[in-house]
Amino acid sequence: MIVAEQISKHFNGIRAVDDISFEVKEGETLVLLGTSGCGKTTTLKMVNRLIEASAGSISINGQNIFEQQPEKLRRTIGYVSQNNGLFPHFTVAENIAVVPKLLGWDKNKILERTKVLLQQLKLPVETFGDKYPDELSGGQKQRVTVARALISDPPVLLMDEPFGALDPVTRAGIRKEFANLPELQQKTIMLVTHDVQEAFEMGDQICLMDKGKIVQSGSAKDLLFRPANDFVSSFFENQRLYLELTALKFSDVWQWLPQHQEVSDQKLDSKTSLWEGMEQLSGFADKALSIIDSPTGERRSISQQDIQNAFNQFKANI
Ligand SMILES: Nc1ncnc2c1ncn2[C@@H]1O[C@H](COP(=O)(O)OP(=O)(O)OP(=O)(O)O)[C@@H](O)[C@H]1O
């Protein structure tokens, strides 16, 4: 668990980060979201002390980070930087082995762990282990950077625009893979992005920042449906409908789904987003979809029109 209380960073009188507080629970992902220059990277780098805070306190799992040696602290925190930071003259395997070597692991242990991680990241060590960063695509380089950050199994992972350099299609694909990566499931993660979709897909908690402050912190649904002020609502205006339909699950609108019980061939869990339901039904005005509520086993059979009606009812009842 990461707890930051009233942290600030001033650069020559400029308040890059201005008295912010946040908490990331164990196993959760907190996303710092906001436009360029609002203080996201500075905030992230204060957590592993690549930047020293001007004021405030930060603890990780109850330990004050300012009482630890920065180098030692950083060995317990995985870090994926904006520009991958791979050593160009090291192979993939050598790049991944940097931290374990510092930690004094034996060769076999490093190799075994490298194999497991690269396999999970779809870069089999037999094919990719001896390649140099120059021989990899942008997406492959980012995967190696993630493998390097995860090799020593740190409880905390900091990621700064990890997919920033990739084209939108590769980016969306890699993001989905990462979200399902077994290695990431138990980690406490902080992720910086200016991409709203990315923030909503990956964040349990999203901190929307502006001019060094956190304007609002909460779930995607909180930010969309209970904005703290005009800045928050206007931030999402361009893609609002898409974001709302992806943020809302069938379980959120269950009470407004008609109680038809017919069984359709196509079944979805109630934790699926309305958007995915719409996609499955797109182009089939008469088709129905069965939605199953996993905790209760209840079932609803719905059409595209039913989804729209339930969405409108939800909005009318906020
Ligand atoms: N080393 C530094 N010296 C002086 N000013 C800095 C330094 N690092 C950052 N800043 C300033 O602090 C502010 C916040 O920068 P920061 O990099 O944290 O923003 P950001 O939200 O991560 O932006 P981006 O999305 O462009 O990376 C900016 O105004 C920036 O110019």
PDBQT file of the ligand as one rigid body, heavy atoms in Angstrom, charges set to zero:
ROOT
HETATM    1  N1  LIG A 401      13.563  19.165 -13.622  1.00  0.00    +0.000 N 
HETATM    2  C1  LIG A 401      12.666  20.143 -13.782  1.00  0.00    +0.000 A 
HETATM    3  N2  LIG A 401      13.028  21.437 -13.673  1.00  0.00    +0.000 NA
HETATM    4  C2  LIG A 401      12.141  22.439 -13.806  1.00  0.00    +0.000 A 
HETATM    5  N3  LIG A 401      10.837  22.254 -14.072  1.00  0.00    +0.000 NA
HETATM    6  C3  LIG A 401      10.417  20.986 -14.220  1.00  0.00    +0.000 A 
HETATM    7  C4  LIG A 401      11.299  19.872 -14.083  1.00  0.00    +0.000 A 
HETATM    8  N4  LIG A 401      10.574  18.724 -14.265  1.00  0.00    +0.000 NA
HETATM    9  C5  LIG A 401       9.311  19.118 -14.516  1.00  0.00    +0.000 A 
HETATM   10  N5  LIG A 401       9.216  20.461 -14.483  1.00  0.00    +0.000 N 
HETATM   11  C6  LIG A 401       7.976  21.240 -14.693  1.00  0.00    +0.000 C 
HETATM   12  O1  LIG A 401       6.997  20.743 -13.792  1.00  0.00    +0.000 OA
HETATM   13  C7  LIG A 401       5.722  20.688 -14.406  1.00  0.00    +0.000 C 
HETATM   14  C8  LIG A 401       5.167  19.278 -14.333  1.00  0.00    +0.000 C 
HETATM   15  O2  LIG A 401       5.960  18.411 -15.139  1.00  0.00    +0.000 OA
HETATM   16  P1  LIG A 401       5.648  16.864 -15.288  1.00  0.00    +0.000 P 
HETATM   17  O3  LIG A 401       6.702  16.273 -16.151  1.00  0.00    +0.000 OA
HETATM   18  O4  LIG A 401       5.457  16.275 -13.954  1.00  0.00    +0.000 OA
HETATM   19  O5  LIG A 401       4.251  16.898 -16.050  1.00  0.00    +0.000 OA
HETATM   20  P2  LIG A 401       3.460  15.725 -16.760  1.00  0.00    +0.000 P 
HETATM   21  O6  LIG A 401       2.042  15.888 -16.390  1.00  0.00    +0.000 OA
HETATM   22  O7  LIG A 401       4.092  14.413 -16.448  1.00  0.00    +0.000 OA
HETATM   23  O8  LIG A 401       3.668  16.073 -18.288  1.00  0.00    +0.000 OA
HETATM   24  P3  LIG A 401       3.871  15.092 -19.569  1.00  0.00    +0.000 P 
HETATM   25  O9  LIG A 401       2.582  14.393 -19.781  1.00  0.00    +0.000 OA
HETATM   26  O10 LIG A 401       4.191  16.058 -20.656  1.00  0.00    +0.000 OA
HETATM   27  O11 LIG A 401       5.011  14.170 -19.241  1.00  0.00    +0.000 OA
HETATM   28  C9  LIG A 401       5.913  21.224 -15.810  1.00  0.00    +0.000 C 
HETATM   29  O12 LIG A 401       5.569  22.572 -15.833  1.00  0.00    +0.000 OA
HETATM   30  C10 LIG A 401       7.393  21.034 -16.067  1.00  0.00    +0.000 C 
HETATM   31  O13 LIG A 401       7.873  21.971 -16.992  1.00  0.00    +0.000 OA
ENDROOT
TORSDOF 0
